[in-house]
């Protein structure tokens, strides 16, 4: 297994490969090519930042039977996909800012796929050839908006609503790994990726029939049962297998210039 990430040191951002307690700085994003600059820095001397910069952030819904049951939904017969704004991405140790405190806003822990090669109309049998690696993601969801709007994009795309990381892992088998979410230390979600209705290969193949997947694009593969509301002051930890946990705190958004229905007051310029 190889480990990659995005890092910040003072005013400089860079991608690198982690080897032990060292970060080997790369010339380009790792999903483009893995060419080291020759510079090596200590992992303890840098800040872990976003490990991805996708042109598209794709989410998959209703991919675990127990989550379908708890949401009182039915299967569609095909993967359910929609777009989330890449601006919603939040790094490890970042703060999720609840846009509307009077709305129910839920956590959803998910396995995320990072695309490594352009993919269009690929067969499921070859789909994993187009994967660079995997990471941990959260799909934060405003349930009030989700219930009133037919499209899911807005209710899941507010700034900070897609925590991801801390790192991306290549050369790893994720067909049957554990997926867990802890809220303030209590286990809320616990499953295995082998319980997904549609496999990673099937999702990639399905999505590529409609659009071209580009290197660096990210796909969230769905969540299991146990989703629940977040509150200011919460601490969330999402884990896959024995990878380092994705940790995020929760607060109310600093921008309070919204009404509860999502519009801005008319006297705000």
N, C-alpha and C positions, 0 to 999 in steps of 0.2 A: 504494500500500500504506500502511495506517495501522497504527501500533504502539501497543499498550496494555500495561499491567502493573499489578502491585501493588507498593507501595513502603512503606518504613518510615523514619521520621525520628524518632529518639529513641523516645518512647513512643507515637507516632502512626502508625497504618496508614491508607493511602488508595490509591485507584485513580487512575490518570492516563493521559494520552495523551502519548507521547514525540514531540516535534517538534524535530529536531536534537539539541542538547545540553540541552534543556529538558523538564521534565515539567509538563504542564498538569493541575492537580489537578481531579478530577471529583467531583460531588456524590454520585454513586451508582456502583455497579459498572457498568462499561462495557457489559455485556451487557443491562443494564436500560435505561439511556439514557446518551447522551453529552452531559452538561450540565456545562460547566466552572464552577468556583467563581470563577474570575478569578485565583486564586493560581497563580503559576508558581515552580517551584524548579529548581535545577540538578540534572541527572542525577547528577553527580559528588558531590552532597551527600546523597544518599539511598541506602538499602540496597535492593537488588532482592529482593522477597519473592514469595510465591505469587501468580501472576497469575489464579488461578481459585479458586472456592469452590462446587463443584458439589453439588447435592442427590444426584446419582447419578454414579458413576464407572464407566463401562462399558468392558469390554475385549473385543477381538475376537481370536480365535485362528485359526491355520491359514489365513492370508490371503495367504501367499506360497508358491508351489510349492516353491521350494528349501528353505524352512524345514520344510515338510511332509516332504520327503524326509529331511532331516537328523534329524528327530525320529521317523522311521520310522512316520508316521501316514498316514492316507488322508483324502481330502476327504469332507465330509459331504453336500454338495449344497446346503447353506444356510450362512450365516454362523454361526460358533460364538461365542456371547456369554455373558458372565458379569459379575458385579459385583465391583469392588474397593472396599474401604473408603476413603471420602474422607480418613479419618485417616491413610492411608498416603502422602499427598501430601508432597513435599519440595521446597523451593525451590532455585533455582540457587545453587551454591556450598555447599549443604547436604551433610551427611555421611550416606551410606547405612550403616545399622547392621545387620550380619549377625546375625539372630536366633539361628541355630544354626551355630556355626563348623564343626561336624562334618558339616554337610549341604552338598551341592553347591548353590550359589546362583548363578544366572545373570543376566546382563544381557540385555535385549531393547530395542532402540531402535525407536521408533514415531512416526508422525505422529499428533497428537492433534487432535480436532475439538471446538470450543466451540460449543454450541448457542445460538442467539440468540432463537428464538421457540418457544413451545409447539408440539409436533408430535405428532399422533396420527393413525395410519392415513394417512400421507402417501404419495403416489406417488413413485417414484424420479425421475420427470421434474421434480418440484417440490421434491425434498428439499433441494437446495442453498439454496433460499430461506430455510430455517430455520437456516442456519449463520451464526454471528457471525464466526468466524475460526478460526485454526489455531495450534498451538504444537508444541513438541517434548516427547516423553515417554519415560520408561523404565519398562518393566514388569519389575521385579526379581522373580525366581521361585525359590522353594525347590523344587528338583527332587525331593528325597527325599520331601517331603510330597505333591508333585504326583503321584508315581508310586503312592503308597499310598492316596490319597483320590480319590473320584470327582468331587468338586466342586473347582474351582480357586480359589475365593474365599479360603480361608485361606492357602494357600501363596504368594499374591501380595499379601496385604493387611497384612503386618506394617508397623508404623510405619516410615516412610522408604522404603518399597518402590515408591513411584511418584514419582520426581523429575520435575518438569515446569517448562517455561519456556525461557529467562528471560522471554519476552514472548509476547503473543498478537497475531497479524497478521490484519487484516481487508482486504477488497478485494484478495485475492491468489488466483491460480490455482495449485492444488497437484496438479493431475491428473498432472503428470510432472515432479517435482522430485527431486533427489538426497536420499538418506537414508544417514547414515553414523554409525558408532560407533567411537571410538578408545579403546583401553585402554592407558594409560601411553604414549601417543603412537603406538601401532601400530594400523593399521586392522583391525578385526575384522568389521565389517558394512558393506556398501556395496551399495546398490540404488537403484532409482527407484520412486516411488509408482505409476507406470504399470504396474508388474508385480503390483499387488494383484489377487487373484482377484475380490474383490467391491469395487466402487468405493465411495467415500464416500456417494454418493447411494443405492446399493443397501443399504448398512449402515444408514443412517438410516431408510430406508423399512422395512426388515425389523424393526429394533428398535421402531419406532413402531407396528407391528401388535400388539405385546404390551404395551407400556407407553407412557405419555405422557412424552415428553422435554420437560424444562423449560429455560427460559433459564438459561444457566450450566452446564448439564450437560456432561460431558466424555466423549468416546468415544476410546479408544485403538484404532487401526485395524489392528494386527497388526505382526509383525516378520518380517524376512527371515532368510536363512541366516547363519551365523557366530556364533550365540549361544555364550556360554561363561561359565565361572565367574569370579566376582569374589573378591578376596582383600583382607584388611586392608592398607592402604597404597596400594591402587590409586587411580589418577586416571582417571575416565571423562569423555569428551567426546562428546556427541551433537550432530549437525548436520543441518539440513535446508537445502538450497540455500545461499544466502549469508547466512542469518540468523545472529545471534550464537549461539555454541555454548552448549549446556547443559552445565555442568561440575559434577561431583560427586566427592567423595572417598569412600573406603570404610574402615570400621572395624568392630570387633566391638561388638555392642550392649552398652551399659552395664549393662542389666538381664540379669544372668547367672543369674537364678533360674528357669531352665527346664531340663528334662531333654531329651535328644536326641530323644525322641519327641513333644515339644511340650507335655507336661503339666508342671505345677508340682510340685515336691517337697512331700510331705505336711506337712513341718515348717515350711513357709513360711506365715506368717499374713498 
